[in-house]
């Protein structure tokens, strides 16, 4: 039976004057955990510090978006790539570099959870120090982020068979051994956190239209780059679908869809098709339900995606890429092919330009890493309507396709198996460089990754947990 020892690594949390440009945190092991949490500003700093942790290359700035999880699901041609070829061939244990990447994901995710637990362990007893609705916002964000991170850990390190032992779910700062729960138990507790987060985030200013600029508080501006009310709803939709509860998944997805035209509007064609790259919205930023502002994204993306023909570059050959986007058919006008991808000079290889940061990039679009987008809620709604209202499933898919420049609608008479095939196509097209295809394939128990001939075993879908005591006090027994 796997058990884990859980210890907090404390941080000095540094905050810039802009909510969009969090600075790196530096470890400090001798400070008492409660010293930071004596003022409202201390809680704000602690929460911002968690977002900073999430923006490391080991997590969502690379490995959990366009790096490890996309390489694992064979999104790239990695035969010349010195880093990701072993990842793409699932050498999780045999190759030390791959093992280190996996261990770092585990360490840093639980370290972020530790810092969230530090907030949540103290916030209720310090409620009187908060002004306005900040108690509810900070508590709701911390609860929601804790659920979000536990859910991604479950999707990475646990079996899709929810009766099996999964991951340690840690809800308090403690040095006590925490036993791994079953997948069912873990999902239940994740959803409990999300329920509580949703209640607290009823106070979220995003619900009254204050998504970008909040004149009353810089801290409460740019709510799409924080774990907001609708991010909690969207994460609940993901989690319920993972648990097989399509009724609740659809309910939560619809709560987002029903307000999305006002709060998360479809990207404007003019912003996608702008002549100059510096004015092009590569990530469809208006549709972000939850994203991160990664201030050094240009350095990261240039190194891995746009370094001219280097051995590190992540690309895909034209044959599979163009077939995936249906270039000779409906995809000829697809924004995701026409405007968001480019061929490398002198080759027929494609690179996804979602994370491209051109010089003088328009600030509205710059440095964005999307973690949840509006389109996914439509895919979830389409999947949940299968066998109940297939015509509605097709309508949801057509809505996304129409807003991606595809002018030919799917036929209303499509059979259920054909609709499932179209949902997979959309996950492939929409989430290039975002890491979501791996989770879709795992949840639906696909026997092969698309366009790859080798059969998959559970050992491919379930990353190995750390085997020995490692930094920050994690140990399996």
N, C-alpha and C positions, 0 to 999 in steps of 0.2 A: 504494500500500500504506500503510495507516494505521499509524503508530507513535506511541508515547507516551513522554514524559519523565516520570519519577516521582520526586518529592521529598517527604520527610517534613516536615510542619508539626508541630513539637513542642509539647507542652502541659504546663502545670503542672496536675497532676491533684489535685483536691480531693475529699476523701471525708467525708461526714457520719458521724455516729455510728450511723446506721441503714443497713443494707444496702439498704433499700427507697427511700432518698431520696438518690440521688447528686446532687451539686451540679453546676452548669455548669462546664465547663472553659474556661480562658482561654488564648489563644495566647501563646507565648513563643518567639521565634525564635533566641535566643542561647544557650540552654541546650544542653549536650551531651546527645545522646540516651541515653548510657549512665549519666548521673548518677542518673537515677531508679531504675535497675535494679541497685542495689548491695545491696538487702535484699529479703527476702521481702515485706515491706510495700510496697516500691516496685513489685514486680510486681503485687501486688493492686491498688494504686492505678492502675497503667497499664491493667490490664484493666477496672477499673470506669470509667476514663475513656473507654474505647471504648464501653461501654454508654451512657454519657452522650451521646456523639456521635450514637449511633443514635436517641436520643430527641429530636432536633431536629425542628422542624416541617417542615424540608426533607426529612426521611427518615420514620421510622416513626411519629412522633407526629402526622403528618398526610398528607403527600404520598404515601407508599407504603402507606397504609392507606385512610383515608376520603376523602382529597383527590384528588390528581392521577390515580392509577390507576383509581379508581372513576369519576371524571369522564370520563376517556378512554373507558371502556367503557360510557358512557351510562347510568350508574346514577342520574342526577339530571335534573330539569328545570332547565336552567341559563339559560333565555332571559332571566331578569332578574338573573343573577349576573354582576357586573362582573369577577370574577376567573376563573371556571371555564368560562364560555361558549366562549371561544376554545380552551380545552383540549378541551372536548367536541366541538369542530369540528376538532380535530387541526391547529391552526395552530401547529405546532411551531417553524417557522422564521420565519414572516411576522410574528408578534407578539412583541415584545421581552420582555414579561412572561413569556410561556410559555417562550420560549427560556431565560430566566434560571432559571426553575423547573427545567427539564431539566438545565441546566449545574450547578446546585447539587446535584442528586441525584448526578450523576457525581462532582463535586468531593468532596462529603462522604463518599460511599461509599469512594472511593479513599483519602481521608484516614484513615478508620477502618481500612482495610486496612493503610495505612502504619504506624499505631500497633500493629497486631497483628504485623506483620512485625518491628517493633522488639523486641517481646517474644520472638518466636520466634527471631530471630537471636542472642539473648543467653542464653536460658534454659538451654540444655544445658551451656554452659560455667560456669554459676553454680549447677548442680544442688545443690551441697553446702550452699547457704544455706537450703534449704527444709526445713520440718518436716513430719512426718507424710506424708500423700499430696498435699500442696499442689503439689508439682512436677507431678504427673500431672494434677491438676485444672486448674491454670492453663494448662498446655500444651495439654491437650485442648480446653478452652474456646476458646483462641486459634486453634487449628487449625480447629475447627468453625465458629467465627464467620467466619474468613477464607473458608471454603468457602461458607457461607451467603450472605455478601455478594457474592462473585464470582458465585454462581448467580443471585442477583436481578439483578445487572448484566447477566448474559447474557440473562436473560428479558426485560429491558427494552431493551437496546441491540443485541442481535444477532438475526439471522434465525433462524427455527425450522428452516431448512434447515441442518443441522449440518455440511454440507460447505463452507459459506461461512465467510469470515473473521468472527470474532466480536468478542471484547474482549481487551485485554491482561490476562493473568493473572499477577499479580505476587506472587512468593513470597519476596522478600528486599528489605530496605531498600537502595535503590541509586539512584544518579543516572544509571544506564545506560538507554539507550533499550530499551524493551520492545515487541516486535512483537506485534501481534494474532495470535492463534491461530485455527484453525478451531473451529467449535462442538464437533466430536468431540474434538479435543485438549483443549479447555477443560473439557468435561464429565469427561474422563478424569482430569485433574489435580484437579478439584474432588472427585471421588470418592476419589482418592488421599488428599487431605487428610482427608476424612471417615473413611476407613478408619483412618488414623493417630489421628484424634481418638477414634474408638470404642475403640481399644485403650487409649489413655491414660485414657479416662473409664470404663474398667472399675472404677476406684477411686472413681467418683462415689457419694457417699452416697445419692443418690436410688435407687440399685439395692437398697439395704437398707432402704428405707422412710423415709429422712430427707429428705423433700421440703420440708417447711415449717420445722420447728424442728430445728436440729442443736445439741444441748446442748454439744457440744465446740467449736463455732465459729460465730459470727455470720456470718462470711464465707461459710460453706458452708450457710447456711439459705436458704429460699425458692428451691430449686433450679429450680422451674418458671419463675422469672424470671431464669434464667441459661441459657446454652447447655449443656444437660446431655447425658448419655448418650443419652436417648431423643430429644432434639432432633436429635442427629446421625443417629440411625436414621431419623427422620421426614424429615429433609432428604435423606438418601440415597434414600428412597423417591420423593420428588419428582424428584430428579435422574435416577434410573434411568428413571422414567416419561417424563421429557422426552427422554431418549436412546432411548426405544423398547424398553427392556429390561424387559418386564413381569414376567419371572420374578424378577429381582433387586428390582424395585420392590415386588412382593408380599411377598417374603421379609422386606424391611426393614419394611414396613407391619405385617406380622403380628408381628414382634418387639415392636412397640409395642402392638398390639391385645391380645396375649396377657397383658400385665401391666396393661392400662389400667384394668380394674375396680378394682384395688387402688391404683394410683398416680394415675390420672387418671379418677376415677369420674364417671359421668354427673351432670350438675347435678341437685340435688334439686328436685322440683316445688315444694316449699314455699319455696325460695329464689328461684325464678323468679316465683312468683305472689304473693309477699308484698304485703300491702295497701299498705304505705308504700314509696315509691320508695327511701328510704334503706336499706331492708332487702332490696332486690331485686338479684339477681345478673344484671346486664344482659349480661355477656360470657360467662356460663357458666364462671366462673373455675376450677372444679375440673377442667375438661377441658383446660386450657391445658398443652400440652407445652412451649411456650416463649413467654413474654410479656415485655413491658417494663413497669416501673413508672414512669409518666410523672407526676411529682409535680405539674406544672402543667397536667394534662389538663383540669381544670375551666375554666381560662382559655381554653384552646385550643378545647375543644368548645363552650363557650358562645358563642364568637365566630362559629363556623362552622355550628353545628347548631341552637342553641337561642336565638339572638338574635331576638326577636319580629319576624317579617316583614321582616327587613332584606334588603338586596340581596345580602348575602353568604351568606344561609342556603341550605343544601343540602337539598333536599326532592324528593319524587316525587309526582306527581299520582295520585289515587285509582284511575283506570281501569287503568293499567298495573300499579300496585302491588298492587291487590287481585287482579288476574288472575294475577300472578306467584305470589302466595301461595295461590291457589286458595281464596279466601275463601268462595265459595258452595258449595264442595265439601269435600274433605278438610282444607283449611286453616282451617276454622272454629274448630278447637281447637289450632292450631299455636302453640306458645309464642312463636315468632319473630314472629308477627303479633299475637297477643293481648296479650303482655306486653312485648315489646321494641320496639314501634313505637307512635307516637301521632300523631293528626291535630293539625295546627296550629289553634289557636283561630280560629273564624270561617271556616275553609276546609275543603276535603276533601283537602288535601295532607298526605302522611305524612313523618315524620322518624324515622330509626332512632335508638333510645335507647341503643345499646350503650355509647356514650361519655359518657352523661349522668352528671354527678357532683352528686347532690343534696346539700343541706346535711346535715351530720352523717352522711355516707354510711358504712356499715359498713366498717371497715378491711379486712376480708377481701376485699372486692370493689372497693375504690376504686382509681382511677388505673391500671387495667389496660388494656394494648393487646395483644391476642392476636396472635401471629405464626404459631404452628402450634397447631392444636387436634386433639383426638382424632377428631372427626368426619371430618376430611380423610383420615385413615388408612383409615377404612371406605369412603370414596368411592374411594380408590386401589385398595383390595382388590376393590371391586365392579367397577371398570373392568378390572383385571387378570384377573379371572375370566371376562370376556366371551368367549363362544365356546368356553370350556373347561368351565365349570360355571355356566351362567346362573342356576340355582336358588340357588347360593351368592351370586352377585352380588345377587340380589333380597333374600336374607337380610340381607346387609350394609346395604343401603339401608333395609330395614324396621327394622333395629336403631336407626339414627339417627332415623328417622321416629317410632318408638315413644317414643324419649326426647326428642322434641320435641312430644309431645302428640297426634300423629296416630294415631288409633285404627284406621283402615282400612289393612290391609296391601296392598301391591302383590301382584297375582296371581302365583303361581309359574309360570304359563304364559306370561308376557310374552315377546314376541319381542325379539331382540337390539336392534333399532332402538328399540323402546319403552323398553328399559332405559337405553340411551344418552340418550334424552330425559329420563328420570327423573333420571339423574346430573346433567345440565345444570340441571334444576329445582332440585336440591339445592344445587349450587354457587351458584345465584342467591339462594336463600333463606338459606342458612347464612352466606355470606360478605359480606353487605351491610356496608359500612363497614370491610371488612378487606382489600380490594384483590385478592383471589384470583381473581375472575371474569375479569379481563383476561388473566391467565396461562393459565387454562383455555381460553379462546377462542383464544388464540394457539397454544398447544400442539396443540389439535385442529384448527387451521386453519379455524376457522369463517369463513364468507364474510360474515357480518353479526353484529353484536352483537344479542342478544335484544331483540325489540320495537323494532328500528330498521331502517329500510328501505334505508339506503345500503350498497352493497357496500364491502368493505374491501380495501385493497391492503396490500402489505408495508410501505409507508411509514407506515401507521397503526400497525402492530404493532412497528415498529423505531424507537426514539427516536434522534434524531441525536446523535452524539458532538460534544463541543466542537470548534469550528472554529479556534480560535486559542489562543495561550498565555494562560492564565488563572491566577487565584490558586492558590497551592500548587504551581505548577510544572507543570501539565498542558499538553501541547501536542500537537496532531495535525499530521502532515505529509503 
